[in-house]
Amino acid sequence: LEDFRESQLGLGHRPLHLHPAAIIEERLAVQHGEIQGLLGDNQSFAATHVALKQELEAAQHELQRMAHFKDSLRADTEVRM
């Protein structure tokens, strides 16, 4: 039963003499480390998101500029004809 409980909690094999509070503190420390890693990943993803959004806006602006240029060329061509 103890092995089952430990495997369900992700605690692995520990000496049976550890106090339950020590086991909980150790598990909390592991979870804290995992949370810190996730926070770092999240910050990285957020920075990437901002950069990609800026690139998308720049590309959309460039498309609008090219569309205006195309319309100007078409109008100029029609005037010449």
One Martini backbone bead per residue (centre of mass of N, CA, C, O) as a GRO file, in nm:
protein
   81
    1LEU     BB    1   0.058   0.063  -0.021
    2GLU     BB    2   0.298   0.256   0.000
    3ASP     BB    3   0.399   0.220  -0.291
    4PHE     BB    4   0.140   0.313  -0.425
    5ARG     BB    5   0.129   0.597  -0.305
    6GLU     BB    6   0.408   0.691  -0.407
    7SER     BB    7   0.350   0.645  -0.711
    8GLN     BB    8   0.103   0.843  -0.723
    9LEU     BB    9   0.291   1.094  -0.610
   10GLY     BB   10   0.591   1.068  -0.721
   11LEU     BB   11   0.813   0.964  -0.492
   12GLY     BB   12   0.910   0.694  -0.480
   13HIS     BB   13   1.185   0.577  -0.316
   14ARG     BB   14   1.182   0.566   0.044
   15PRO     BB   15   1.245   0.586   0.343
   16LEU     BB   16   1.041   0.496   0.613
   17HIS     BB   17   1.163   0.721   0.828
   18LEU     BB   18   1.023   0.942   0.701
   19HIS     BB   19   0.854   1.209   0.736
   20PRO     BB   20   0.569   1.321   0.598
   21ALA     BB   21   0.657   1.620   0.588
   22ALA     BB   22   0.920   1.568   0.429
   23ILE     BB   23   0.786   1.454   0.180
   24ILE     BB   24   0.615   1.699   0.115
   25GLU     BB   25   0.848   1.903   0.093
   26GLU     BB   26   0.991   1.760  -0.138
   27ARG     BB   27   0.758   1.772  -0.339
   28LEU     BB   28   0.732   2.081  -0.335
   29ALA     BB   29   1.014   2.135  -0.443
   30VAL     BB   30   0.971   1.998  -0.712
   31GLN     BB   31   0.726   2.166  -0.800
   32HIS     BB   32   0.869   2.436  -0.791
   33GLY     BB   33   1.071   2.369  -1.013
   34GLU     BB   34   0.857   2.317  -1.231
   35ILE     BB   35   0.727   2.597  -1.219
   36GLN     BB   36   0.978   2.758  -1.295
   37GLY     BB   37   1.007   2.628  -1.572
   38LEU     BB   38   0.728   2.718  -1.678
   39LEU     BB   39   0.776   3.020  -1.648
   40GLY     BB   40   1.009   3.034  -1.846
   41ASP     BB   41   0.854   2.927  -2.087
   42ASN     BB   42   0.633   3.143  -2.086
   43GLN     BB   43   0.820   3.385  -2.136
   44SER     BB   44   0.927   3.283  -2.405
   45PHE     BB   45   0.652   3.263  -2.549
   46ALA     BB   46   0.575   3.560  -2.513
   47ALA     BB   47   0.813   3.678  -2.673
   48THR     BB   48   0.750   3.529  -2.935
   49HIS     BB   49   0.467   3.641  -2.974
   50VAL     BB   50   0.548   3.937  -3.002
   51ALA     BB   51   0.739   3.901  -3.242
   52LEU     BB   52   0.528   3.774  -3.436
   53LYS     BB   53   0.329   4.008  -3.428
   54GLN     BB   54   0.523   4.218  -3.546
   55GLU     BB   55   0.578   4.068  -3.811
   56LEU     BB   56   0.286   4.062  -3.907
   57GLU     BB   57   0.242   4.368  -3.916
   58ALA     BB   58   0.469   4.423  -4.120
   59ALA     BB   59   0.357   4.242  -4.347
   60GLN     BB   60   0.084   4.388  -4.374
   61HIS     BB   61   0.203   4.661  -4.447
   62GLU     BB   62   0.351   4.565  -4.700
   63LEU     BB   63   0.098   4.471  -4.850
   64GLN     BB   64  -0.037   4.748  -4.861
   65ARG     BB   65   0.190   4.888  -5.014
   66MET     BB   66   0.177   4.699  -5.265
   67ALA     BB   67  -0.118   4.755  -5.336
   68HIS     BB   68  -0.079   5.058  -5.391
   69PHE     BB   69   0.133   5.023  -5.609
   70LYS     BB   70  -0.040   4.856  -5.801
   71ASP     BB   71  -0.263   5.070  -5.836
   72SER     BB   72  -0.076   5.285  -5.952
   73LEU     BB   73   0.019   5.126  -6.199
   74ARG     BB   74  -0.258   5.078  -6.320
   75ALA     BB   75  -0.337   5.376  -6.352
   76ASP     BB   76  -0.094   5.456  -6.527
   77THR     BB   77  -0.150   5.257  -6.756
   78GLU     BB   78  -0.434   5.365  -6.828
   79VAL     BB   79  -0.342   5.650  -6.901
   80ARG     BB   80  -0.144   5.566  -7.133
   81MET     BB   81  -0.377   5.419  -7.302
   0.00000   0.00000   0.00000
